[in-house]
Each structure stands twice: as C-alpha cells, then as structure tokens.
Amino acid sequence: MTTEDVLAEVGPRLRRIRKEREVTLAALSESTGISVSTLSRLESGLRRPSLELLLPIAQAHQVPLDELVGAPPVGDPRVRAEPIVRGGRTHWPLTRQPGGLQAYKVLEPRREPVPDPRTHEGYEWLYVLSGRLRLVLGEHDVVLTAGEAAEFDTRVPHWFGSTGEGPVEFLSLFGPQGERMHVRARPRKA
C-alpha cells in the first residue's frame, strides 16, 4: 500500500469515527480548534491530512493516532529460531546478527559424558533455566542449578554439560572478542 493509498483512507475513517461517536462537525471544531470547513474537507478527501490536524482530532476522540491513519499492525515479535543440533545438544540461536555477542538457549539431554576441556578465544556466560549443569573450568568442577550463572574466559580449559541426573536447559552468551557479562556465581564449598 502506497502513502497516497493510506492518506486517501484517512478522510472516510475520520468521518466514520466521528459519526460512531455521534459528534457533529461543529462540536468537533469547538473541541479541536479546527474550522468546520477544514474538518469537512479532511473527511471528504479534499484536504490532505497533516500531523497538526490529526493530533487534536485523535485527542478529541480519545483514540490513538494509529487508528486515524490506519497504521499497519505490528508484526509478530516472537523470535522463531530454527534449532541447531550438535552432538545431541540442541541450540536455539537468540541473536540474528553475525559476529559480536551471540546468545543461545540450549537443551542438553540426560547423559553421562566424560569431560573433555577445550580452550578458544572469547568469553562465555551461562545461566541455568532448569536442571543441573556441570561446569569443569580449570581446576574447578562445579554444578550449577536453576537460577545460577557462571562466566569465564574461554582461554581457560573448560567443559560443560549434563550431570547425568537429567536434562539441563540453560542460556549461553558467547563473545568471541572477550565481551564480559558482569554476572558471577561463586563455586560451592565442598
């Protein structure tokens, strides 16, 4: 739909809203300060609508400006990411742009893998949504539960996964340039 098409529909919409509210042109003129002739020309399409004219009309009718101009509906805000399955672990990407900080929702099934710590450039932040997540980081071997978070430099040998007790669902934020998230969880004392 072009701008001209949208503007052509404003006049009939103004008339319909005014008539639904049983307001005369004279009464609308009095409440908006816009002359009866200008209001009549707006409704008949002989006058091009402007923001200066539409704002007082929207206020007088107590409707959002979008209702007067027939703004298109807002699109569905939900992120519909396709899951990626790697090594039995399912990742849902939550960021759409390449590079920089990446966010994933991850589901790790119940299994008892043998930790194989690795290193690479970057910084990672983990937040457990449900279940128990085992994190091996350097000489630390900790278990994170729902609501706990950890962050670490990925140049430190690390591994994380299921504890073997059940599945774990967590958020993972990874910054290849070492971006820090500034949330810390302390290891539990044995």
Accessible surface in RSA format (square Angstrom, percent):
REM  Atomic radii and reference values for relative SASA: ProtOr
REM  Chains: A
REM  Algorithm: Lee & Richards
REM  Probe-radius: 1.40
REM  Slices: 20
REM RES _ NUM      All-atoms   Total-Side   Main-Chain    Non-polar    All polar
REM                ABS   REL    ABS   REL    ABS   REL    ABS   REL    ABS   REL
RES MET A   1   166.83  86.4  81.77  54.1  85.05 202.5  78.55  66.8  88.28 117.0
RES THR A   2    83.47  59.4  75.88  76.9   7.59  18.1  79.83 107.2   3.63   5.5
RES THR A   3    93.12  66.2  84.22  85.4   8.90  21.2  50.94  68.4  42.18  63.8
RES GLU A   4   104.15  59.8 100.84  76.3   3.31   7.9  58.90 113.9  45.25  36.9
RES ASP A   5    66.20  46.4  62.81  62.5   3.39   8.0  11.59  27.3  54.61  54.5
RES VAL A   6    42.95  28.3  42.37  38.4   0.58   1.4  42.90  37.3   0.05   0.1
RES LEU A   7    36.45  20.3  30.62  21.9   5.83  14.6  30.91  21.7   5.54  14.9
RES ALA A   8    73.10  67.2  47.50  73.3  25.60  58.2  60.55  85.3  12.54  33.2
RES GLU A   9    69.24  39.8  65.86  49.8   3.38   8.0  30.42  58.8  38.82  31.7
RES VAL A  10     0.54   0.4   0.54   0.5   0.00   0.0   0.54   0.5   0.00   0.0
RES GLY A  11     3.50   4.3   0.00   N/A   3.50   4.3   0.31   0.9   3.18   7.1
RES PRO A  12    79.01  57.6  72.60  66.2   6.41  23.3  74.86  61.8   4.14  25.7
RES ARG A  13    42.30  17.8  38.66  19.7   3.64   8.7   6.99   9.6  35.31  21.4
RES LEU A  14     4.71   2.6   3.98   2.9   0.72   1.8   3.98   2.8   0.72   1.9
RES ARG A  15    87.98  36.9  87.98  44.8   0.00   0.0  29.15  39.8  58.82  35.7
RES ARG A  16   113.99  47.9 107.06  54.6   6.93  16.5  64.14  87.7  49.84  30.2
RES ILE A  17     0.08   0.0   0.08   0.1   0.00   0.0   0.08   0.1   0.00   0.0
RES ARG A  18    19.37   8.1  19.37   9.9   0.00   0.0   0.04   0.1  19.33  11.7
RES LYS A  19   123.20  60.1 108.70  66.7  14.50  34.5  62.84  56.6  60.35  64.3
RES GLU A  20   108.02  62.0  73.56  55.7  34.46  82.0  45.72  88.4  62.30  50.9
RES ARG A  21    92.20  38.7  68.68  35.0  23.52  56.0  34.82  47.6  57.38  34.8
RES GLU A  22   160.66  92.2 125.78  95.2  34.88  83.0  48.53  93.9 112.13  91.5
RES VAL A  23    42.42  27.9  35.30  32.0   7.12  17.2  38.88  33.8   3.54   9.6
RES THR A  24    84.66  60.2  80.75  81.9   3.91   9.3  78.45 105.4   6.21   9.4
RES LEU A  25    40.87  22.8  37.75  27.0   3.12   7.8  37.75  26.5   3.12   8.4
RES ALA A  26    64.44  59.2  57.05  88.0   7.39  16.8  58.06  81.8   6.37  16.9
RES ALA A  27    50.33  46.3  38.64  59.6  11.70  26.6  45.52  64.1   4.81  12.8
RES LEU A  28     5.02   2.8   4.88   3.5   0.14   0.4   5.02   3.5   0.00   0.0
RES SER A  29    19.85  16.8  17.87  23.8   1.98   4.6   1.78   3.8  18.07  25.3
RES GLU A  30   156.64  89.9 125.82  95.2  30.82  73.4  48.92  94.6 107.72  87.9
RES SER A  31    78.80  66.6  39.19  52.3  39.61  91.2  44.94  95.7  33.85  47.4
RES THR A  32    21.24  15.1   0.00   0.0  21.24  50.6   3.33   4.5  17.91  27.1
RES GLY A  33    71.67  88.4   0.00   N/A  71.67  88.4  36.68 100.7  34.99  78.4
RES ILE A  34    16.07   9.1  11.86   8.8   4.21  10.1  16.07  11.6   0.00   0.0
RES SER A  35    57.01  48.2  43.77  58.4  13.24  30.5  47.62 101.4   9.39  13.2
RES VAL A  36    66.27  43.6  63.16  57.2   3.11   7.5  63.16  54.9   3.11   8.4
RES SER A  37    63.76  53.9  56.07  74.8   7.69  17.7  44.83  95.5  18.93  26.5
RES THR A  38    16.91  12.0  16.91  17.1   0.00   0.0   2.91   3.9  14.00  21.2
RES LEU A  39     2.57   1.4   2.42   1.7   0.14   0.4   2.42   1.7   0.14   0.4
RES SER A  40    44.01  37.2  43.45  58.0   0.57   1.3  10.22  21.8  33.79  47.3
RES ARG A  41    93.81  39.4  93.53  47.7   0.28   0.7  37.39  51.1  56.42  34.2
RES LEU A  42     3.31   1.8   0.75   0.5   2.56   6.4   0.75   0.5   2.56   6.9
RES GLU A  43     6.04   3.5   4.39   3.3   1.65   3.9   2.11   4.1   3.93   3.2
RES SER A  44    58.99  49.8  27.67  36.9  31.32  72.1  32.01  68.2  26.98  37.8
RES GLY A  45    55.09  67.9   0.00   N/A  55.09  67.9  24.55  67.4  30.54  68.4
RES LEU A  46   143.69  80.0 110.24  78.9  33.45  84.1 114.21  80.2  29.47  79.3
RES ARG A  47    88.13  37.0  84.04  42.8   4.09   9.7  17.21  23.5  70.92  43.0
RES ARG A  48   143.88  60.4 127.71  65.1  16.17  38.5  65.31  89.3  78.57  47.6
RES PRO A  49    20.37  14.8   9.11   8.3  11.26  40.9   9.11   7.5  11.26  70.0
RES SER A  50    40.21  34.0  32.86  43.9   7.35  16.9  36.34  77.4   3.87   5.4
RES LEU A  51   101.04  56.3  92.93  66.5   8.11  20.4  93.86  65.9   7.17  19.3
RES GLU A  52   135.57  77.8 120.39  91.1  15.19  36.2  68.99 133.4  66.58  54.4
RES LEU A  53    20.21  11.3  20.21  14.5   0.00   0.0  20.21  14.2   0.00   0.0
RES LEU A  54     8.90   5.0   8.90   6.4   0.00   0.0   8.90   6.2   0.00   0.0
RES LEU A  55    77.18  43.0  77.17  55.2   0.01   0.0  77.17  54.2   0.01   0.0
RES PRO A  56    34.31  25.0  31.51  28.7   2.80  10.2  32.42  26.8   1.89  11.7
RES ILE A  57     2.29   1.3   2.29   1.7   0.00   0.0   2.29   1.6   0.00   0.0
RES ALA A  58     5.73   5.3   5.38   8.3   0.34   0.8   5.46   7.7   0.26   0.7
RES GLN A  59   135.64  75.8 117.75  86.1  17.90  42.6  45.53  96.9  90.11  68.3
RES ALA A  60    41.36  38.0   3.30   5.1  38.06  86.6  15.36  21.6  26.00  68.9
RES HIS A  61    10.27   5.6   3.46   2.4   6.81  17.4   2.21   2.3   8.06   9.4
RES GLN A  62   164.04  91.7 130.67  95.5  33.38  79.5  42.35  90.1 121.69  92.3
RES VAL A  63    15.95  10.5   4.02   3.6  11.93  28.7   7.43   6.5   8.53  23.1
RES PRO A  64    88.93  64.8  77.02  70.2  11.90  43.3  88.05  72.7   0.88   5.4
RES LEU A  65    50.77  28.3  44.30  31.7   6.46  16.2  44.30  31.1   6.46  17.4
RES ASP A  66    88.79  62.2  86.39  86.0   2.39   5.7  17.32  40.8  71.47  71.3
RES GLU A  67    73.11  42.0  62.51  47.3  10.60  25.2  32.09  62.1  41.02  33.5
RES LEU A  68     0.00   0.0   0.00   0.0   0.00   0.0   0.00   0.0   0.00   0.0
RES VAL A  69    35.38  23.3  34.22  31.0   1.16   2.8  34.22  29.7   1.16   3.2
RES GLY A  70    33.31  41.1   0.00   N/A  33.31  41.1  14.60  40.1  18.72  41.9
RES ALA A  71    42.59  39.2  20.57  31.7  22.03  50.1  23.85  33.6  18.74  49.6
RES PRO A  72   110.83  80.8  94.52  86.2  16.31  59.3 100.01  82.6  10.82  67.2
RES PRO A  73   127.49  92.9 100.46  91.6  27.03  98.3 112.22  92.6  15.28  94.9
RES VAL A  74   144.03  94.8 114.52 103.7  29.51  71.1 120.37 104.6  23.66  64.2
RES GLY A  75    55.40  68.3   0.00   N/A  55.40  68.3  41.59 114.1  13.81  30.9
RES ASP A  76    79.54  55.7  42.98  42.8  36.56  86.5  39.59  93.2  39.96  39.9
RES PRO A  77   121.93  88.9  89.03  81.2  32.90 119.6 100.91  83.3  21.03 130.7
RES ARG A  78   150.12  63.0 135.50  69.1  14.62  34.8  65.55  89.6  84.57  51.3
RES VAL A  79    75.49  49.7  49.75  45.0  25.74  62.0  49.75  43.2  25.74  69.8
RES ARG A  80   159.66  67.0 131.57  67.1  28.09  66.9  71.20  97.3  88.46  53.6
RES ALA A  81    31.12  28.6   7.69  11.9  23.43  53.3  16.41  23.1  14.72  39.0
RES GLU A  82   139.07  79.8 132.81 100.5   6.27  14.9  59.84 115.8  79.23  64.7
RES PRO A  83    66.14  48.2  47.07  42.9  19.07  69.3  47.07  38.9  19.07 118.5
RES ILE A  84    61.46  35.0  58.29  43.4   3.18   7.7  61.46  44.3   0.00   0.0
RES VAL A  85   100.25  66.0  71.67  64.9  28.59  68.9  71.67  62.3  28.59  77.5
RES ARG A  86   142.49  59.8 133.11  67.9   9.38  22.3  60.58  82.8  81.92  49.6
RES GLY A  87    66.31  81.8   0.00   N/A  66.31  81.8  47.02 129.0  19.29  43.2
RES GLY A  88    40.43  49.9   0.00   N/A  40.43  49.9  25.49  69.9  14.94  33.5
RES ARG A  89    41.00  17.2  41.00  20.9   0.00   0.0   6.29   8.6  34.70  21.0
RES THR A  90    24.90  17.7  24.90  25.2   0.00   0.0   6.83   9.2  18.06  27.3
RES HIS A  91    25.19  13.8  25.19  17.5   0.00   0.0  11.93  12.3  13.26  15.4
RES TRP A  92    70.12  28.1  70.12  33.9   0.00   0.0  55.12  29.4  15.00  24.3
RES PRO A  93    31.53  23.0  29.77  27.1   1.76   6.4  29.77  24.6   1.76  10.9
RES LEU A  94    75.21  41.9  57.70  41.3  17.51  44.0  57.96  40.7  17.25  46.4
RES THR A  95    36.84  26.2  24.25  24.6  12.58  30.0  27.29  36.7   9.55  14.4
RES ARG A  96   180.87  75.9 145.94  74.4  34.93  83.2  75.65 103.4 105.22  63.8
RES GLN A  97   105.19  58.8 100.14  73.2   5.05  12.0  54.32 115.6  50.87  38.6
RES PRO A  98   127.88  93.2 103.05  93.9  24.83  90.2 112.28  92.7  15.60  97.0
RES GLY A  99    47.89  59.1   0.00   N/A  47.89  59.1  37.06 101.7  10.83  24.2
RES GLY A 100    34.24  42.2   0.00   N/A  34.24  42.2  24.39  66.9   9.84  22.0
RES LEU A 101    65.07  36.2  58.62  41.9   6.46  16.2  58.62  41.2   6.46  17.4
RES GLN A 102    30.81  17.2  30.81  22.5   0.00   0.0  17.48  37.2  13.33  10.1
RES ALA A 103    15.49  14.2  15.49  23.9   0.00   0.0  15.49  21.8   0.00   0.0
RES TYR A 104    50.85  23.7  50.71  28.8   0.14   0.4  19.38  14.6  31.47  38.8
RES LYS A 105    69.66  34.0  69.66  42.7   0.00   0.0  20.42  18.4  49.24  52.5
RES VAL A 106     2.20   1.5   2.20   2.0   0.00   0.0   2.20   1.9   0.00   0.0
RES LEU A 107    67.94  37.8  67.34  48.2   0.59   1.5  67.34  47.3   0.59   1.6
RES GLU A 108     1.08   0.6   1.08   0.8   0.00   0.0   0.00   0.0   1.08   0.9
RES PRO A 109    49.35  36.0  46.39  42.3   2.96  10.8  49.35  40.7   0.00   0.0
RES ARG A 110   154.09  64.7 131.33  66.9  22.77  54.2  35.33  48.3 118.76  72.0
RES ARG A 111    81.91  34.4  73.29  37.4   8.61  20.5  42.34  57.9  39.57  24.0
RES GLU A 112   140.98  80.9 108.98  82.4  32.00  76.2  39.73  76.8 101.25  82.7
RES PRO A 113    44.84  32.7  25.42  23.2  19.42  70.6  36.01  29.7   8.83  54.9
RES VAL A 114   129.60  85.3 113.87 103.1  15.73  37.9 115.30 100.2  14.30  38.8
RES PRO A 115    36.48  26.6  22.39  20.4  14.10  51.3  22.39  18.5  14.10  87.6
RES ASP A 116    74.38  52.1  70.42  70.1   3.95   9.3  27.62  65.0  46.76  46.6
RES PRO A 117    57.35  41.8  39.69  36.2  17.66  64.2  39.69  32.8  17.66 109.7
RES ARG A 118   156.43  65.7 151.69  77.3   4.73  11.3  59.78  81.7  96.65  58.6
RES THR A 119    75.57  53.8  52.24  53.0  23.33  55.6  19.56  26.3  56.02  84.7
RES HIS A 120    80.52  44.0  67.77  47.1  12.75  32.6  64.79  66.8  15.73  18.3
RES GLU A 121   121.93  70.0 113.34  85.7   8.59  20.5  56.88 110.0  65.05  53.1
RES GLY A 122     6.04   7.5   0.00   N/A   6.04   7.5   0.15   0.4   5.89  13.2
RES TYR A 123    13.90   6.5  13.90   7.9   0.00   0.0   7.18   5.4   6.72   8.3
RES GLU A 124    12.85   7.4  12.85   9.7   0.00   0.0   0.00   0.0  12.85  10.5
RES TRP A 125    31.14  12.5  31.14  15.1   0.00   0.0  31.14  16.6   0.00   0.0
RES LEU A 126     0.00   0.0   0.00   0.0   0.00   0.0   0.00   0.0   0.00   0.0
RES TYR A 127    70.21  32.8  70.21  39.9   0.00   0.0  35.87  27.0  34.34  42.3
RES VAL A 128     0.13   0.1   0.00   0.0   0.13   0.3   0.00   0.0   0.13   0.3
RES LEU A 129    68.31  38.0  46.68  33.4  21.63  54.4  48.89  34.3  19.42  52.3
RES SER A 130    52.40  44.3  51.53  68.8   0.88   2.0  39.09  83.2  13.32  18.7
RES GLY A 131    33.16  40.9   0.00   N/A  33.16  40.9  21.13  58.0  12.03  26.9
RES ARG A 132    88.44  37.1  85.71  43.7   2.74   6.5  33.27  45.5  55.17  33.4
RES LEU A 133     0.00   0.0   0.00   0.0   0.00   0.0   0.00   0.0   0.00   0.0
RES ARG A 134    67.78  28.5  67.78  34.6   0.00   0.0  10.33  14.1  57.45  34.8
RES LEU A 135     4.00   2.2   4.00   2.9   0.00   0.0   4.00   2.8   0.00   0.0
RES VAL A 136    18.40  12.1  18.40  16.7   0.00   0.0  18.40  16.0   0.00   0.0
RES LEU A 137    32.82  18.3  32.28  23.1   0.54   1.4  32.28  22.7   0.54   1.5
RES GLY A 138    35.43  43.7   0.00   N/A  35.43  43.7  17.58  48.3  17.84  40.0
RES GLU A 139   156.68  90.0 117.94  89.2  38.74  92.2  71.45 138.2  85.23  69.6
RES HIS A 140    84.85  46.4  80.53  56.0   4.31  11.0  52.56  54.2  32.29  37.6
RES ASP A 141    83.07  58.2  52.47  52.2  30.60  72.4  28.85  67.9  54.22  54.1
RES VAL A 142    24.49  16.1  20.21  18.3   4.28  10.3  24.49  21.3   0.00   0.0
RES VAL A 143    43.75  28.8  36.03  32.6   7.72  18.6  36.03  31.3   7.72  20.9
RES LEU A 144     9.05   5.0   9.05   6.5   0.00   0.0   9.05   6.4   0.00   0.0
RES THR A 145    32.03  22.8  32.03  32.5   0.00   0.0  22.56  30.3   9.46  14.3
RES ALA A 146    60.61  55.7  39.22  60.5  21.39  48.6  39.52  55.7  21.08  55.8
RES GLY A 147    46.59  57.5   0.00   N/A  46.59  57.5  19.92  54.7  26.67  59.7
RES GLU A 148    44.20  25.4  40.90  30.9   3.30   7.9  22.69  43.9  21.51  17.6
RES ALA A 149     7.44   6.8   5.16   8.0   2.28   5.2   5.16   7.3   2.28   6.0
RES ALA A 150     9.81   9.0   9.02  13.9   0.79   1.8   9.81  13.8   0.00   0.0
RES GLU A 151    20.99  12.1   1.48   1.1  19.51  46.5   1.36   2.6  19.63  16.0
RES PHE A 152     7.18   3.6   2.79   1.7   4.39  11.4   7.18   4.4   0.00   0.0
RES ASP A 153    36.52  25.6  32.78  32.6   3.75   8.9  15.08  35.5  21.45  21.4
RES THR A 154     0.00   0.0   0.00   0.0   0.00   0.0   0.00   0.0   0.00   0.0
RES ARG A 155   146.90  61.7 131.26  66.9  15.64  37.2  40.36  55.2 106.54  64.6
RES VAL A 156    57.62  37.9  55.77  50.5   1.85   4.5  57.62  50.1   0.00   0.0
RES PRO A 157    66.05  48.1  65.96  60.1   0.09   0.3  65.96  54.5   0.09   0.5
RES HIS A 158    12.16   6.6   9.84   6.8   2.32   5.9   2.83   2.9   9.33  10.9
RES TRP A 159    36.46  14.6  32.53  15.7   3.94   9.2  20.52  10.9  15.94  25.9
RES PHE A 160    25.29  12.7  21.70  13.4   3.60   9.4  21.70  13.2   3.60  10.3
RES GLY A 161     0.08   0.1   0.00   N/A   0.08   0.1   0.08   0.2   0.00   0.0
RES SER A 162     2.98   2.5   0.00   0.0   2.98   6.9   0.00   0.0   2.98   4.2
RES THR A 163    33.47  23.8   6.49   6.6  26.98  64.3   8.08  10.9  25.39  38.4
RES GLY A 164     5.41   6.7   0.00   N/A   5.41   6.7   1.97   5.4   3.44   7.7
RES GLU A 165   111.56  64.0  79.00  59.8  32.56  77.5  48.06  93.0  63.50  51.8
RES GLY A 166    14.65  18.1   0.00   N/A  14.65  18.1  12.78  35.1   1.88   4.2
RES PRO A 167    79.55  58.0  73.11  66.6   6.44  23.4  73.37  60.6   6.18  38.4
RES VAL A 168     0.66   0.4   0.00   0.0   0.66   1.6   0.66   0.6   0.00   0.0
RES GLU A 169    42.65  24.5  42.41  32.1   0.24   0.6   3.19   6.2  39.46  32.2
RES PHE A 170     0.41   0.2   0.41   0.3   0.00   0.0   0.41   0.2   0.00   0.0
RES LEU A 171    43.70  24.3  43.70  31.3   0.00   0.0  43.70  30.7   0.00   0.0
RES SER A 172     8.05   6.8   8.05  10.7   0.00   0.0   3.06   6.5   4.99   7.0
RES LEU A 173    37.02  20.6  37.02  26.5   0.00   0.0  37.02  26.0   0.00   0.0
RES PHE A 174    45.87  22.9  45.87  28.4   0.00   0.0  45.87  27.8   0.00   0.0
RES GLY A 175     0.00   0.0   0.00   N/A   0.00   0.0   0.00   0.0   0.00   0.0
RES PRO A 176    44.47  32.4  36.96  33.7   7.52  27.3  36.96  30.5   7.52  46.7
RES GLN A 177   148.72  83.2 114.89  84.0  33.83  80.6  43.05  91.6 105.67  80.1
RES GLY A 178    31.16  38.4   0.00   N/A  31.16  38.4  15.49  42.5  15.67  35.1
RES GLU A 179    62.78  36.0  54.19  41.0   8.59  20.5  49.24  95.2  13.55  11.1
RES ARG A 180   119.40  50.1  97.86  49.9  21.54  51.3  28.31  38.7  91.08  55.2
RES MET A 181    32.40  16.8  11.35   7.5  21.05  50.1  15.20  12.9  17.20  22.8
RES HIS A 182   136.89  74.8 110.33  76.7  26.57  68.0  77.90  80.3  58.99  68.6
RES VAL A 183    65.02  42.8  61.49  55.7   3.53   8.5  65.02  56.5   0.00   0.0
RES ARG A 184   165.20  69.4 132.43  67.5  32.77  78.0  62.48  85.4 102.72  62.3
RES ALA A 185    34.72  31.9   8.33  12.9  26.39  60.0  14.29  20.1  20.43  54.1
RES ARG A 186   215.58  90.5 196.54 100.2  19.05  45.3  72.91  99.7 142.67  86.5
RES PRO A 187    73.70  53.7  57.27  52.2  16.44  59.8  62.08  51.3  11.62  72.2
RES ARG A 188   146.03  61.3 120.56  61.5  25.46  60.6  67.92  92.8  78.11  47.3
RES LYS A 189   199.78  97.5 166.25 102.0  33.53  79.8 115.74 104.2  84.04  89.5
RES ALA A 190   152.88 140.6  72.30 111.6  80.57 183.3 108.82 153.3  44.06 116.7
END  Absolute sums over single chains surface
CHAIN  1 A    11873.2       9358.7       2514.5       6805.8       5067.4
END  Absolute sums over all chains
TOTAL         11873.2       9358.7       2514.5       6805.8       5067.4
